[in-house]
């Protein structure tokens, strides 16, 4: 499910600015996500502020990503 959401957000970003590179899209997605601060994986990895093994970069946030592209 997350892959579909991220692909959809990436398509919106390209629609807004067709010259975006894959690296720029990744940067926009990673830096605009909503951080998840609570939880853990089945292996015991805990969520912490910022990028972590439990939640990665967090929840994809389409509005933040859209607003970050100029």
PyMOL CGO cylinders between C-alpha atoms (Angstrom):
from pymol import cmd
from pymol.cgo import CYLINDER

trace = [
    CYLINDER, 0.00, 0.00, 0.00, 2.77, 2.47, 0.85, 0.3, 1, 1, 1, 1, 1, 1,
    CYLINDER, 2.77, 2.47, 0.85, 4.37, 1.94, -2.56, 0.3, 1, 1, 1, 1, 1, 1,
    CYLINDER, 4.37, 1.94, -2.56, 1.16, 3.00, -4.30, 0.3, 1, 1, 1, 1, 1, 1,
    CYLINDER, 1.16, 3.00, -4.30, 0.88, 6.11, -2.15, 0.3, 1, 1, 1, 1, 1, 1,
    CYLINDER, 0.88, 6.11, -2.15, 4.48, 7.14, -2.73, 0.3, 1, 1, 1, 1, 1, 1,
    CYLINDER, 4.48, 7.14, -2.73, 4.17, 6.53, -6.48, 0.3, 1, 1, 1, 1, 1, 1,
    CYLINDER, 4.17, 6.53, -6.48, 1.04, 8.68, -6.54, 0.3, 1, 1, 1, 1, 1, 1,
    CYLINDER, 1.04, 8.68, -6.54, 2.76, 11.50, -4.66, 0.3, 1, 1, 1, 1, 1, 1,
    CYLINDER, 2.76, 11.50, -4.66, 5.76, 11.27, -7.00, 0.3, 1, 1, 1, 1, 1, 1,
    CYLINDER, 5.76, 11.27, -7.00, 3.39, 11.57, -9.99, 0.3, 1, 1, 1, 1, 1, 1,
    CYLINDER, 3.39, 11.57, -9.99, 1.82, 14.69, -8.45, 0.3, 1, 1, 1, 1, 1, 1,
    CYLINDER, 1.82, 14.69, -8.45, 5.25, 16.23, -7.96, 0.3, 1, 1, 1, 1, 1, 1,
    CYLINDER, 5.25, 16.23, -7.96, 6.21, 15.55, -11.58, 0.3, 1, 1, 1, 1, 1, 1,
    CYLINDER, 6.21, 15.55, -11.58, 2.89, 17.04, -12.69, 0.3, 1, 1, 1, 1, 1, 1,
    CYLINDER, 2.89, 17.04, -12.69, 3.71, 20.20, -10.72, 0.3, 1, 1, 1, 1, 1, 1,
    CYLINDER, 3.71, 20.20, -10.72, 7.30, 20.39, -11.98, 0.3, 1, 1, 1, 1, 1, 1,
    CYLINDER, 7.30, 20.39, -11.98, 8.08, 18.10, -14.94, 0.3, 1, 1, 1, 1, 1, 1,
    CYLINDER, 8.08, 18.10, -14.94, 11.83, 18.75, -14.75, 0.3, 1, 1, 1, 1, 1, 1,
    CYLINDER, 11.83, 18.75, -14.75, 12.23, 17.04, -11.37, 0.3, 1, 1, 1, 1, 1, 1,
    CYLINDER, 12.23, 17.04, -11.37, 14.89, 14.35, -11.32, 0.3, 1, 1, 1, 1, 1, 1,
    CYLINDER, 14.89, 14.35, -11.32, 14.37, 11.06, -9.47, 0.3, 1, 1, 1, 1, 1, 1,
    CYLINDER, 14.37, 11.06, -9.47, 16.86, 12.32, -6.87, 0.3, 1, 1, 1, 1, 1, 1,
    CYLINDER, 16.86, 12.32, -6.87, 14.88, 15.54, -6.37, 0.3, 1, 1, 1, 1, 1, 1,
    CYLINDER, 14.88, 15.54, -6.37, 11.66, 13.56, -5.96, 0.3, 1, 1, 1, 1, 1, 1,
    CYLINDER, 11.66, 13.56, -5.96, 13.30, 11.29, -3.38, 0.3, 1, 1, 1, 1, 1, 1,
    CYLINDER, 13.30, 11.29, -3.38, 14.64, 14.33, -1.54, 0.3, 1, 1, 1, 1, 1, 1,
    CYLINDER, 14.64, 14.33, -1.54, 11.19, 15.97, -1.50, 0.3, 1, 1, 1, 1, 1, 1,
    CYLINDER, 11.19, 15.97, -1.50, 9.55, 12.77, -0.25, 0.3, 1, 1, 1, 1, 1, 1,
    CYLINDER, 9.55, 12.77, -0.25, 12.11, 12.08, 2.46, 0.3, 1, 1, 1, 1, 1, 1,
    CYLINDER, 12.11, 12.08, 2.46, 12.25, 15.64, 3.77, 0.3, 1, 1, 1, 1, 1, 1,
    CYLINDER, 12.25, 15.64, 3.77, 8.50, 16.23, 3.82, 0.3, 1, 1, 1, 1, 1, 1,
    CYLINDER, 8.50, 16.23, 3.82, 7.39, 13.06, 5.57, 0.3, 1, 1, 1, 1, 1, 1,
    CYLINDER, 7.39, 13.06, 5.57, 5.64, 13.04, 8.94, 0.3, 1, 1, 1, 1, 1, 1,
    CYLINDER, 5.64, 13.04, 8.94, 7.92, 11.53, 11.57, 0.3, 1, 1, 1, 1, 1, 1,
    CYLINDER, 7.92, 11.53, 11.57, 6.59, 8.54, 13.52, 0.3, 1, 1, 1, 1, 1, 1,
    CYLINDER, 6.59, 8.54, 13.52, 7.82, 8.69, 17.10, 0.3, 1, 1, 1, 1, 1, 1,
    CYLINDER, 7.82, 8.69, 17.10, 6.21, 5.64, 18.66, 0.3, 1, 1, 1, 1, 1, 1,
    CYLINDER, 6.21, 5.64, 18.66, 6.23, 1.94, 17.87, 0.3, 1, 1, 1, 1, 1, 1,
    CYLINDER, 6.23, 1.94, 17.87, 8.58, -0.91, 17.16, 0.3, 1, 1, 1, 1, 1, 1,
    CYLINDER, 8.58, -0.91, 17.16, 9.13, -3.66, 14.63, 0.3, 1, 1, 1, 1, 1, 1,
    CYLINDER, 9.13, -3.66, 14.63, 8.70, -7.38, 15.18, 0.3, 1, 1, 1, 1, 1, 1,
    CYLINDER, 8.70, -7.38, 15.18, 12.49, -7.48, 15.59, 0.3, 1, 1, 1, 1, 1, 1,
    CYLINDER, 12.49, -7.48, 15.59, 12.41, -4.93, 18.42, 0.3, 1, 1, 1, 1, 1, 1,
    CYLINDER, 12.41, -4.93, 18.42, 13.66, -1.88, 16.51, 0.3, 1, 1, 1, 1, 1, 1,
    CYLINDER, 13.66, -1.88, 16.51, 12.10, 1.19, 18.15, 0.3, 1, 1, 1, 1, 1, 1,
    CYLINDER, 12.10, 1.19, 18.15, 10.87, 4.33, 16.44, 0.3, 1, 1, 1, 1, 1, 1,
    CYLINDER, 10.87, 4.33, 16.44, 12.97, 7.36, 17.29, 0.3, 1, 1, 1, 1, 1, 1,
    CYLINDER, 12.97, 7.36, 17.29, 12.97, 10.96, 16.10, 0.3, 1, 1, 1, 1, 1, 1,
    CYLINDER, 12.97, 10.96, 16.10, 14.20, 11.15, 12.51, 0.3, 1, 1, 1, 1, 1, 1,
    CYLINDER, 14.20, 11.15, 12.51, 15.00, 8.30, 10.15, 0.3, 1, 1, 1, 1, 1, 1,
    CYLINDER, 15.00, 8.30, 10.15, 15.14, 4.91, 11.90, 0.3, 1, 1, 1, 1, 1, 1,
    CYLINDER, 15.14, 4.91, 11.90, 14.88, 1.18, 11.22, 0.3, 1, 1, 1, 1, 1, 1,
    CYLINDER, 14.88, 1.18, 11.22, 11.35, 0.93, 12.62, 0.3, 1, 1, 1, 1, 1, 1,
    CYLINDER, 11.35, 0.93, 12.62, 9.62, 3.57, 10.52, 0.3, 1, 1, 1, 1, 1, 1,
    CYLINDER, 9.62, 3.57, 10.52, 12.11, 4.69, 7.89, 0.3, 1, 1, 1, 1, 1, 1,
    CYLINDER, 12.11, 4.69, 7.89, 11.57, 8.35, 7.06, 0.3, 1, 1, 1, 1, 1, 1,
    CYLINDER, 11.57, 8.35, 7.06, 8.02, 8.22, 8.45, 0.3, 1, 1, 1, 1, 1, 1,
    CYLINDER, 8.02, 8.22, 8.45, 4.65, 8.64, 6.78, 0.3, 1, 1, 1, 1, 1, 1,
    CYLINDER, 4.65, 8.64, 6.78, 4.53, 10.05, 3.28, 0.3, 1, 1, 1, 1, 1, 1,
    CYLINDER, 4.53, 10.05, 3.28, 2.87, 13.47, 3.39, 0.3, 1, 1, 1, 1, 1, 1,
    CYLINDER, 2.87, 13.47, 3.39, 1.53, 14.55, 0.00, 0.3, 1, 1, 1, 1, 1, 1,
    CYLINDER, 1.53, 14.55, 0.00, 0.71, 18.13, 0.99, 0.3, 1, 1, 1, 1, 1, 1,
    CYLINDER, 0.71, 18.13, 0.99, 4.13, 18.74, 2.54, 0.3, 1, 1, 1, 1, 1, 1,
    CYLINDER, 4.13, 18.74, 2.54, 5.84, 17.21, -0.51, 0.3, 1, 1, 1, 1, 1, 1,
    CYLINDER, 5.84, 17.21, -0.51, 3.73, 19.33, -2.88, 0.3, 1, 1, 1, 1, 1, 1,
    CYLINDER, 3.73, 19.33, -2.88, 4.51, 22.50, -0.93, 0.3, 1, 1, 1, 1, 1, 1,
    CYLINDER, 4.51, 22.50, -0.93, 8.24, 21.69, -0.84, 0.3, 1, 1, 1, 1, 1, 1,
    CYLINDER, 8.24, 21.69, -0.84, 8.52, 21.70, -4.65, 0.3, 1, 1, 1, 1, 1, 1,
    CYLINDER, 8.52, 21.70, -4.65, 8.99, 25.14, -6.17, 0.3, 1, 1, 1, 1, 1, 1,
]
cmd.load_cgo(trace, "trace")
